[in-house]
Amino acid sequence: MTVSFVDCSADLLPSLREFLARVYRPGYILCRDERLFHWQFGEATNGDGSAYHLKLALLDDQTVGCLGYVPVDVSLRGRIVPGVWLINWMVDPLQRQLGLGPLLMREVTGEFVVALNVGPNKDARDILSRMGWTDFGELARYVCVLDVQAAGKLTRTGKLQWPAVAARLEKGHPVITTLVTSFGDDATQLWEAVWGRSAGTYRSAEFLNRRYAEHPTFKYRLHELRQKGRLRGLAVLRVEQVKDVSIRVGRILEFVSFPDVEEYLLQGVLDDALSQGVAVVDFFCSSRSMSEVMTQHGFLPGEDEAAAQLPTLFQPIDWKRQSIPFMAYLRNAPDALEVNDWYVTKGDGDQDRPN
């Protein structure tokens, strides 16, 4: 019995797909959607298309484990370092006694200064903690209900008790947002000005456009707010049709804005959501600095009794997971251990993904 760890090459794709179908489910989307697979895992840095951003554990040439990764630039208080988001960490349940999961993780994390993971389940969270990862807890969730009656269909009881919250802006407010098909280079400057001294994926225009404008499956709604031609805020919204229920929900994936126009950007996103027939909008974000603008403009914290009536998963509605944990491996960048303000959203990793 021989165990080896290798980069996933094209000739290993049949073995990988058989593994994914077996440990996830038959018909798993990364087995059947070629465009999504190539967008997600790209090509390795050799550039010849022979390998993907996937590390495999092979047992006698059969795939028994995998760890996908998304290389990104990571901002650490203005310093940019090579980082990676880890996704699709899975080992065949029959082979877990071999300790392949931690070995796969070490194979990948050693290649980057910072490694990040969002959404690990309880078992994965325990393993990563024992491996020296920093646990930053759950991303804060903010929830805004635009149609109480419709949103009630998403609850366990079929009815929603929702309090009166902050009034929306008056129609005709002086700053409006526009929908764009992609972000310009000034999105990079906006990110640096707003979030450049905190930590998180470096959201350059290139990153934002690849992540959202070029997604092969989802259609994201890209918002810009400009004053006298200058970009002052941007946001990304996805409208999601709830499975088996005739309700739409809105997921805010990005919100980057100068403080003086935050309320106008947020109102523009909510107006757009209303125009798309959305009943509920939510936003997951690790930075607590988002709390004030959200709660002042109609959003409730996810832990609020009213907001907790609504699920977080809609494909289909699922109550088993109500939170999104965030963890980071920072031992290759000791100065990062002092960073507490991270900008991490549901748009990071693979949390906003097709089923």
C-alpha positions in Angstrom: 0.0 0.0 0.0 1.7 3.2 -1.2 0.5 6.7 -0.4 1.7 9.7 -2.5 0.7 13.4 -2.7 0.7 14.9 -6.2 -0.6 17.9 -8.1 -3.8 17.0 -10.1 -2.8 16.6 -13.7 -5.2 16.1 -16.6 -4.7 12.3 -16.7 -5.8 12.1 -13.0 -9.2 13.9 -13.7 -11.2 10.6 -14.1 -9.9 9.3 -10.8 -10.6 12.7 -9.2 -14.2 12.8 -10.5 -14.9 9.3 -9.4 -13.7 10.3 -5.9 -15.8 13.5 -5.8 -18.9 11.6 -6.9 -18.3 9.0 -4.2 -17.5 11.2 -1.2 -19.8 14.1 -2.1 -22.7 12.7 -4.2 -23.4 11.5 -7.7 -23.9 14.4 -10.0 -21.7 16.7 -7.9 -21.4 20.0 -9.9 -17.6 19.9 -10.1 -17.9 16.5 -11.8 -20.4 17.7 -14.4 -19.6 21.3 -15.1 -16.4 21.6 -17.0 -16.4 25.4 -17.2 -16.9 25.8 -13.5 -14.2 23.3 -12.7 -11.6 25.1 -14.9 -12.7 28.5 -13.6 -12.4 27.2 -10.0 -9.1 25.4 -10.2 -7.5 27.0 -13.2 -4.0 25.9 -14.3 -0.9 25.5 -12.1 1.9 28.0 -12.3 3.7 25.9 -14.9 1.1 27.3 -17.3 1.0 24.3 -19.7 -2.4 23.1 -18.5 -1.0 19.9 -17.2 -2.0 20.5 -13.6 -4.7 22.3 -11.6 -4.9 24.0 -8.2 -5.7 20.7 -6.5 -3.5 18.5 -4.4 -4.4 14.8 -4.4 -3.7 12.0 -2.0 -3.2 8.7 -3.9 -3.4 5.3 -2.4 -2.0 2.7 -4.9 -2.9 5.2 -7.7 -6.5 5.7 -6.5 -7.6 9.1 -5.4 -8.5 9.0 -1.7 -8.2 12.6 -0.8 -8.1 16.1 -2.3 -7.5 19.7 -1.3 -8.3 22.5 -3.7 -6.8 25.9 -3.4 -7.3 29.4 -4.8 -4.0 31.5 -4.9 -4.6 35.2 -4.1 -2.7 38.2 -3.0 -3.4 38.9 0.7 -3.3 42.4 2.2 -1.8 42.6 5.7 -2.0 46.2 6.8 -0.8 47.5 3.5 1.8 44.7 2.9 0.9 42.3 0.0 1.9 38.7 0.5 1.2 35.4 -1.4 -1.8 33.7 0.1 -4.3 31.0 -0.6 -7.9 30.1 0.1 -8.4 26.4 0.8 -11.5 24.6 -0.6 -12.8 21.1 -1.2 -10.8 19.5 1.6 -12.0 15.9 1.6 -10.6 12.5 2.5 -12.3 9.1 1.9 -14.0 8.2 5.2 -12.6 4.7 4.9 -9.0 6.0 4.8 -9.1 8.8 7.4 -7.2 6.7 9.9 -4.1 7.3 7.7 -4.0 11.0 8.7 -4.2 12.1 5.1 -6.2 15.3 5.8 -3.5 17.1 7.8 -0.8 15.8 5.4 -2.6 17.3 2.4 -3.0 20.5 4.3 0.7 20.8 5.1 1.6 20.1 1.5 -0.3 23.2 0.4 0.1 25.7 3.3 3.9 25.4 3.1 3.8 27.0 -0.3 2.2 30.3 0.8 2.8 33.0 3.4 -0.9 33.0 4.5 -3.5 30.3 4.2 -7.2 31.0 4.7 -10.3 28.9 5.2 -13.9 29.9 5.4 -16.8 27.6 6.3 -15.0 24.6 7.8 -17.3 22.1 9.5 -16.8 21.2 13.2 -14.4 18.3 12.5 -12.3 20.4 10.1 -12.3 23.3 12.6 -11.0 21.0 15.4 -8.3 19.6 13.2 -7.1 23.0 12.0 -7.0 24.4 15.5 -4.7 21.5 16.6 -2.5 22.3 13.6 -1.9 25.9 14.8 -4.6 27.8 12.8 -6.1 30.9 14.3 -9.9 30.7 14.7 -11.5 34.1 14.2 -15.0 32.8 14.9 -18.0 33.2 12.7 -18.6 35.9 10.1 -21.2 38.4 11.2 -24.4 38.1 9.3 -26.7 41.0 8.6 -30.3 40.4 7.4 -32.8 42.9 5.8 -36.4 41.8 5.0 -38.0 43.7 2.1 -41.2 41.6 2.0 -42.3 40.2 5.4 -45.1 38.1 4.0 -43.0 36.4 1.4 -40.0 36.0 3.7 -42.4 34.2 6.2 -42.5 31.2 3.7 -38.8 30.7 4.5 -39.3 30.2 8.2 -40.1 27.0 10.1 -43.5 28.3 11.0 -44.5 29.9 7.7 -44.8 33.3 9.4 -42.2 35.9 10.2 -42.2 38.2 13.2 -40.1 41.2 12.0 -39.7 44.5 14.0 -39.9 47.9 12.6 -36.4 48.9 11.7 -34.6 52.0 10.4 -36.4 54.0 7.8 -35.2 53.8 4.2 -33.8 56.8 2.4 -36.3 59.1 0.8 -36.8 58.7 -2.9 -34.7 61.1 -4.9 -31.6 60.9 -2.6 -28.7 62.8 -4.2 -26.4 59.9 -5.0 -27.3 56.9 -7.0 -25.6 53.7 -8.0 -25.2 52.3 -11.5 -24.9 48.7 -12.6 -21.8 47.8 -14.6 -20.6 44.7 -16.4 -17.1 44.9 -14.9 -15.0 47.1 -12.6 -12.4 49.6 -13.8 -8.9 50.0 -12.6 -10.0 52.6 -10.0 -11.7 49.7 -8.1 -8.2 48.8 -6.9 -7.5 52.3 -5.6 -10.9 52.3 -3.9 -10.0 49.1 -2.1 -6.7 50.4 -1.0 -8.2 53.6 0.4 -11.0 51.9 2.2 -9.6 48.6 3.4 -5.9 48.8 2.7 -4.8 49.0 6.3 -6.7 46.0 7.4 -6.4 42.4 6.2 -8.0 40.1 3.6 -7.9 39.1 0.0 -6.4 42.0 -2.0 -9.5 43.0 -4.0 -7.9 44.5 -7.0 -10.0 45.2 -10.1 -8.5 42.1 -11.6 -9.5 39.9 -8.7 -13.0 41.4 -8.5 -13.7 40.9 -12.2 -12.4 37.4 -12.3 -14.4 36.5 -9.2 -17.7 38.1 -10.3 -17.8 39.4 -13.8 -16.2 36.3 -15.3 -18.0 33.6 -13.2 -19.1 30.8 -15.5 -22.4 30.0 -13.7 -23.6 32.9 -11.5 -24.7 36.3 -12.8 -23.6 38.9 -10.3 -25.0 42.4 -10.2 -22.0 44.8 -10.0 -22.8 48.2 -8.4 -20.7 51.4 -8.6 -21.3 54.7 -6.9 -19.5 57.7 -8.4 -19.4 61.4 -7.5 -18.1 63.7 -10.2 -16.8 60.7 -12.1 -14.8 59.4 -9.1 -15.5 55.9 -7.8 -16.6 56.2 -4.2 -18.1 52.8 -3.6 -18.8 49.4 -5.1 -20.9 46.5 -4.1 -21.8 43.0 -5.5 -25.2 41.4 -5.3 -26.4 38.0 -6.4 -30.1 37.2 -6.7 -30.9 33.6 -5.7 -34.0 31.6 -6.4 -34.9 29.5 -3.4 -35.2 25.8 -4.3 -38.8 24.5 -4.3 -40.1 27.9 -3.0 -41.2 30.8 -5.1 -39.1 33.3 -3.2 -36.0 35.2 -4.2 -33.2 36.1 -1.8 -30.4 38.6 -2.3 -26.8 37.9 -1.2 -24.4 40.9 -0.9 -20.9 39.6 -1.5 -18.9 42.8 -1.5 -19.4 46.2 0.1 -16.5 48.7 -0.3 -17.3 52.3 0.3 -16.1 55.6 1.7 -18.1 56.3 4.9 -19.8 59.4 3.7 -21.6 57.5 0.9 -22.2 54.1 2.6 -25.9 54.7 3.1 -26.4 55.7 -0.5 -24.5 52.6 -1.8 -26.5 50.4 0.5 -29.8 52.0 -0.6 -28.9 51.5 -4.2 -28.3 47.8 -3.6 -31.6 47.4 -1.8 -33.5 49.3 -4.5 -32.0 46.9 -7.1 -32.9 43.9 -4.9 -36.5 45.2 -4.7 -36.6 45.6 -8.5 -35.7 41.9 -8.8 -38.5 40.7 -6.5 -36.2 39.9 -3.6 -37.8 39.2 -0.2 -34.7 39.0 2.0 -31.1 40.3 1.6 -28.2 39.2 3.7 -24.5 40.0 4.0 -21.8 38.0 5.8 -18.6 40.0 6.8 -15.9 39.4 9.4 -15.2 43.1 10.0 -17.3 44.5 12.8 -16.8 47.9 11.4 -19.7 47.1 9.0 -22.1 46.7 11.9 -23.1 50.4 12.3 -24.0 51.1 8.7 -25.9 47.8 8.4 -27.9 48.1 11.5 -28.7 51.8 10.9 -30.2 51.1 7.6 -32.6 48.3 8.0 -30.4 45.2 8.7 -30.6 43.1 11.9 -27.6 41.1 13.2 -27.9 37.4 12.4 -28.0 36.5 16.1 -31.1 38.7 16.7 -34.1 36.6 17.5 -36.0 37.9 14.5 -33.2 37.4 12.0 -32.6 33.9 13.4 -36.0 32.9 12.1 -34.5 32.8 8.6 -32.1 30.1 7.3 -28.7 30.8 5.7 -28.9 28.0 3.1 -31.5 28.0 0.4 -30.5 25.2 -2.1 -32.6 23.7 -0.6 -33.6 25.4 2.7 -31.3 23.8 5.3 -31.2 24.6 9.1 -28.2 22.4 9.9 -25.6 25.1 9.3 -26.4 28.7 10.5 -22.9 30.2 10.6 -19.7 30.6 8.5 -16.5 30.2 10.5 -13.3 31.9 9.4 -9.8 30.5 10.2 -6.3 31.5 9.1 -2.8 29.9 9.2 -0.5 32.7 10.0 2.7 31.1 11.3 4.5 31.8 8.1 3.8 35.5 8.7 4.3 36.2 12.4 3.4 39.8 12.2 -0.1 38.8 10.9 -0.8 37.3 14.3 -1.4 40.8 15.6 -4.0 41.6 12.9 -7.6 41.4 14.2 -9.5 43.4 11.6 -10.1 41.2 8.6 -12.4 41.8 5.6 -13.7 38.4 4.7 -17.1 37.9 3.1 -19.2 35.0 1.7 -17.5 35.9 -1.6 -14.2 34.4 -0.3 -13.2 30.8 -0.7 -16.0 28.9 -2.3 -18.8 29.8 0.0 -20.9 31.4 -2.7 -21.0 28.5 -5.1 -23.4 26.5 -7.2 -24.6 23.1 -5.8 
